[in-house]
């Protein structure tokens, strides 16, 4: 069967089982790939059979779903094989351009011990190139200097104490310049190796390893992993344990986490026939950080696709604040930068509406020799600007490691 994908020349579509390539990321032939991988499972892609820049505005997710419906309309699915899929990234702010959907020319999928290759058109046009290193890395201020960012944190805390809102998440950026063009494949391999519990992703230059699963849809079943409340890892096992227990006991961090869970519960409840949110958070321990985490599960009440759920959930309190409208407006007013895809939804969706979407945290946007890195912190009324700056600097280290090795 063939598919036009917005052209007048239908393209052949094939899905075949293939020999396990080992590391999915090492099978990528080009330095500008698409990826969504965790514990070696997931999907990677290269080339572009179809790509669209999603218009800005409050209806962008509905527009995206219709585009996907049209693009997937004639794509065949073989029984037991993965369905055709698209990768996507949406900007944090609906008024900001840069949201994109891509159906790769070739997609390699691994799940349940099997691997498939789906091709649209002739992926042989994509000649394999060797992975390259970026060489020396230098860093410079992003949109704001560190002291200027601490100042806006103090402003936000004062607004919260005044009663204007309950919580706001403020982000900052850091610019990295490499000696040579940055090969996304090298960054992805380093991230996946060091942070296997995270979702390592690459979509249109946005690359990272996020610990936060916004939503997974499998049929009518959904899952979400909510993170809010953070501390650094300890210097030894005893210090690490003390830090984790202090995080679990922290009134500030527990309060922040409660806002995040309430936000998810409020948005998912109208879509679900069944919804379970835990009473107490757990610790999620990563190589560089510990988070308060809550695993949310549910069953959808109707035929909502994963993108419909993403539309309902974004932005969560974990990346925006509470109340959402006031927090997002404060971000626009004082943050002093364009977040682009940072803290926006990133992931994949297949032709049946299943998929996995995370929040683009621990990430950077790569273009040539330049990388713009992002980090954010949940600000409460009692937040200390110096401590929040230190937390942001710790979060930058994920992408700094990817760049430097």
C-alpha positions in Angstrom: 0.0 0.0 0.0 1.1 3.6 -0.5 0.5 6.9 1.1 0.6 10.4 -0.3 1.5 12.3 2.9 0.6 15.6 1.5 2.1 15.0 -2.0 0.7 14.0 -5.3 3.1 11.0 -5.5 2.2 8.1 -3.3 5.1 6.5 -1.4 5.5 2.7 -0.6 5.2 1.8 3.1 6.8 -1.4 4.5 7.1 -2.9 8.0 9.4 -5.9 8.5 10.9 -7.7 11.4 14.7 -7.3 11.5 17.6 -8.7 13.4 18.1 -7.0 16.8 20.6 -4.2 16.2 21.6 -4.0 19.8 21.7 -0.4 20.8 18.9 1.4 19.0 20.7 4.7 19.2 23.9 3.3 17.6 21.8 2.1 14.6 21.0 5.7 13.7 22.7 6.6 10.4 22.4 10.4 10.5 23.4 13.2 13.0 19.9 14.6 13.1 17.8 11.7 14.3 14.4 11.2 16.1 14.4 9.2 19.3 12.4 8.1 22.3 14.2 5.4 24.2 14.2 4.1 27.8 16.1 1.0 29.0 16.9 0.1 25.4 13.2 0.0 24.4 11.3 2.5 22.2 11.7 3.9 18.8 14.2 5.8 16.7 13.8 7.4 13.3 15.6 9.2 10.5 14.7 11.1 7.4 11.4 12.9 6.9 8.5 11.4 5.0 6.3 14.2 6.3 6.8 17.3 8.5 4.7 20.1 9.6 5.1 23.2 11.7 2.0 23.4 14.0 0.3 26.8 14.1 0.4 28.7 17.4 -2.7 29.3 19.5 -5.0 27.5 21.9 -6.2 25.1 19.2 -2.8 23.8 18.2 -3.3 20.3 19.6 -6.6 19.8 17.8 -5.0 21.1 14.6 -2.1 18.6 15.2 -4.5 15.7 15.7 -6.4 16.5 12.5 -3.1 16.7 10.5 -2.0 13.3 11.9 -5.4 11.8 11.1 -5.0 12.9 7.5 -1.4 11.9 7.3 -2.0 8.4 8.7 -5.2 7.8 6.8 -3.8 5.4 4.2 -0.8 4.0 6.1 -1.1 0.2 6.4 -0.6 -1.7 9.7 0.5 -5.3 9.7 -1.0 -7.5 12.5 1.3 -7.6 15.5 3.6 -5.0 14.1 4.0 -1.4 15.3 1.7 1.1 13.7 3.2 4.0 11.8 4.2 6.8 14.2 5.1 10.4 14.3 7.5 12.2 16.6 6.5 15.6 18.0 7.6 18.6 20.1 5.3 21.4 21.3 6.5 24.7 22.7 5.8 25.5 26.3 3.8 28.6 25.5 1.0 28.1 22.9 1.7 31.6 21.6 5.3 30.7 20.7 6.1 29.2 17.3 8.2 26.1 17.0 5.9 23.2 17.6 6.6 20.4 15.1 5.4 16.9 14.0 7.5 14.6 11.9 6.7 11.2 10.3 10.2 9.7 9.7 11.2 8.1 6.5 12.5 5.1 8.5 11.5 4.1 12.0 13.2 1.3 14.1 11.0 0.0 16.9 11.9 -2.4 19.7 9.4 -3.8 22.2 8.8 -7.1 24.0 12.0 -8.6 22.6 11.2 -7.9 18.9 12.5 -5.2 16.5 10.8 -3.9 13.4 11.8 -1.5 10.6 9.1 0.7 9.0 10.1 2.6 5.9 8.2 5.1 3.8 9.6 5.8 0.4 13.3 5.0 -0.1 15.4 5.4 3.2 18.5 4.3 1.3 18.7 7.9 0.3 20.0 8.5 3.8 23.7 7.5 3.7 25.2 6.5 7.0 27.8 8.9 8.5 30.2 8.2 11.4 29.5 9.7 14.8 31.6 12.8 15.5 32.7 14.5 18.7 32.1 18.2 19.3 35.6 19.0 20.7 36.1 21.7 23.2 33.0 23.3 24.8 32.7 26.8 26.1 29.8 28.3 28.1 28.2 31.7 28.3 25.2 33.4 29.8 21.9 32.8 28.3 19.1 35.3 28.4 19.9 36.3 32.0 23.0 36.3 34.2 22.9 34.3 37.4 22.4 37.4 39.6 19.6 38.6 37.4 17.9 35.3 37.6 18.2 35.2 41.4 16.5 38.6 41.3 13.4 37.3 39.4 13.2 34.3 41.8 13.0 36.8 44.7 10.4 38.8 42.8 8.3 35.6 42.3 8.6 34.6 45.9 7.4 38.0 47.0 4.4 37.7 44.7 3.6 34.3 46.2 3.9 35.6 49.8 1.6 38.5 48.8 -1.1 35.9 47.7 -1.0 36.6 44.0 -0.5 32.8 43.3 0.7 29.6 45.0 3.6 28.5 42.9 5.5 29.3 39.7 8.2 27.5 37.9 11.0 29.7 36.6 13.6 28.5 34.1 16.9 29.8 32.8 19.2 29.0 29.9 22.9 28.5 29.3 24.6 28.7 25.9 27.2 26.2 25.0 29.5 26.6 21.9 31.4 23.6 20.6 34.6 23.5 18.6 32.9 21.3 15.9 29.3 20.7 14.9 27.3 18.8 17.5 26.3 15.3 16.6 23.0 14.4 18.3 23.7 10.7 18.2 26.7 11.1 20.6 24.6 13.1 23.1 21.8 10.6 23.0 24.1 7.6 23.6 25.7 9.3 26.6 22.4 10.3 28.0 20.8 6.9 27.6 23.9 5.2 29.1 24.1 7.5 32.2 20.3 8.0 32.7 18.6 4.7 31.7 15.6 5.4 33.9 14.9 8.6 31.9 13.3 8.9 28.5 16.0 9.9 26.1 14.5 12.0 23.3 15.4 13.8 20.1 12.9 15.8 18.0 13.9 18.5 15.5 17.0 19.6 17.4 15.5 19.3 20.9 17.5 16.7 22.8 17.4 15.5 26.4 16.7 12.9 29.0 13.5 13.6 30.9 12.6 11.8 34.1 9.0 13.0 33.8 6.4 10.9 31.8 3.5 13.3 31.1 1.3 10.5 29.7 1.4 7.0 28.2 -1.7 5.7 26.4 -2.1 2.0 25.5 -5.6 1.5 24.3 -7.8 3.0 27.0 -5.1 2.5 29.7 -3.0 5.6 30.7 -0.1 6.2 33.0 1.7 9.4 34.2 4.7 10.0 36.4 4.5 13.2 38.3 7.7 14.8 39.7 7.9 17.9 41.9 10.4 18.5 44.7 14.1 18.0 44.2 17.4 17.6 46.0 20.9 16.8 44.9 22.5 13.4 45.5 24.7 13.0 48.5 28.4 12.7 48.7 28.3 9.2 50.2 25.5 6.7 51.0 24.7 8.1 54.4 24.5 11.7 53.1 22.4 10.5 50.2 20.0 8.8 52.6 19.8 11.9 54.7 19.1 14.1 51.7 16.3 11.8 50.5 14.6 11.6 53.9 14.9 15.4 54.3 13.2 15.8 50.9 10.4 13.5 52.0 10.0 15.5 55.2 10.3 19.0 53.5 7.1 21.0 53.9 8.1 23.2 51.0 8.7 20.3 48.6 5.7 18.3 49.8 3.5 21.4 49.3 5.0 21.8 45.8 4.3 18.1 45.0 0.7 18.4 46.2 0.1 21.2 43.8 1.5 19.0 40.9 -0.7 16.0 41.8 -3.8 18.2 42.2 -3.2 19.6 38.8 -2.9 16.2 37.2 -6.0 14.9 39.0 -8.0 17.9 38.0 -7.2 17.6 34.3 -7.4 13.8 34.0 -10.5 13.1 36.0 -13.0 14.4 33.3 -11.3 12.1 30.7 -11.2 9.0 32.8 -13.6 6.3 33.9 -11.1 5.2 36.5 -8.2 7.3 38.0 -5.8 6.4 40.8 -3.4 8.9 42.4 -1.3 7.8 45.3 -1.7 9.3 48.8 2.1 9.7 49.4 4.9 10.4 47.0 8.0 8.1 46.6 11.6 9.0 46.0 12.9 8.7 42.4 16.7 8.4 42.7 18.6 9.4 39.6 22.4 9.7 39.1 22.5 13.4 39.9 19.2 14.2 41.7 16.4 12.8 43.9 12.8 13.7 43.2 9.4 13.3 44.9 7.5 11.1 42.5 3.9 9.9 42.2 2.8 7.2 39.7 -0.7 7.9 38.3 -2.8 5.3 36.5 -6.2 5.4 34.9 -8.6 4.2 32.2 -10.0 6.6 29.6 -13.8 6.9 29.4 -13.9 7.5 25.6 -11.8 7.5 22.4 -9.4 10.3 23.4 -6.0 9.9 21.7 -2.8 10.4 23.6 -2.6 13.9 22.1 -6.0 14.8 23.5 -4.7 13.9 27.0 -1.5 15.9 26.4 -3.7 18.9 25.4 -5.7 18.6 28.7 -2.7 18.2 30.9 -0.2 20.8 29.5 1.1 22.8 31.3 1.1 20.9 34.6 1.8 22.6 37.9 5.2 20.8 37.8 6.4 23.0 34.9 4.1 26.0 35.1 2.7 26.7 38.5 -0.6 27.2 40.4 -3.0 28.6 39.5 -1.9 27.8 35.9 -3.1 31.0 34.2 -1.5 33.3 36.7 1.7 31.3 36.8 2.1 31.2 33.0 1.4 35.0 32.8 4.0 35.6 35.5 6.5 33.5 33.5 5.8 35.7 30.5 6.2 38.8 32.5 9.4 38.2 34.4 11.3 35.1 33.2 13.1 37.1 30.5 13.5 34.4 27.8 11.7 32.3 25.2 11.5 28.7 26.5 10.8 27.3 23.0 10.3 23.5 23.5 11.7 23.4 27.0 9.1 22.2 29.5 6.7 21.5 26.6 5.4 18.1 25.6 7.7 15.9 23.6 7.2 12.3 22.4 5.5 10.1 19.8 2.0 9.1 18.7 0.9 6.2 16.4 -1.9 6.0 13.9 -4.3 4.5 16.6 -3.7 7.3 19.0 -1.4 5.4 21.4 1.9 6.9 22.4 4.2 8.3 25.0 4.8 12.0 25.8 7.1 13.4 28.3 7.9 16.9 29.5 11.1 18.2 27.8 13.2 18.7 30.9 17.0 18.2 31.3 17.3 19.2 27.7 18.8 21.5 25.1 18.3 22.8 21.6 21.1 21.9 19.3 21.9 23.8 16.1 25.3 23.4 14.4 28.0 24.2 17.0 25.6 25.9 19.4 23.5 24.3 22.2 21.0 26.2 24.3 20.6 24.3 27.6 17.6 24.7 29.9 16.9 24.2 33.6 14.0 25.2 35.8 12.9 25.2 39.5 9.6 25.3 41.3 9.4 28.6 43.2 7.4 28.9 46.5 6.9 31.7 48.9 9.9 30.5 51.1 12.2 29.8 48.2 15.8 30.9 48.6 17.2 32.4 45.4 20.7 31.1 46.0 19.4 27.6 46.6 17.2 27.7 43.5 20.2 28.8 41.4 22.3 25.9 42.8 19.5 23.5 41.9 19.3 24.9 38.3 23.1 24.5 37.9 22.8 20.9 39.1 20.1 20.3 36.4 22.3 21.8 33.7 24.9 19.1 34.4 22.8 16.5 32.6 23.3 18.2 29.2 26.8 19.4 30.1 27.8 15.7 30.6 26.2 14.8 27.3 28.3 17.5 25.5 31.6 16.9 27.4 31.4 13.1 28.2 
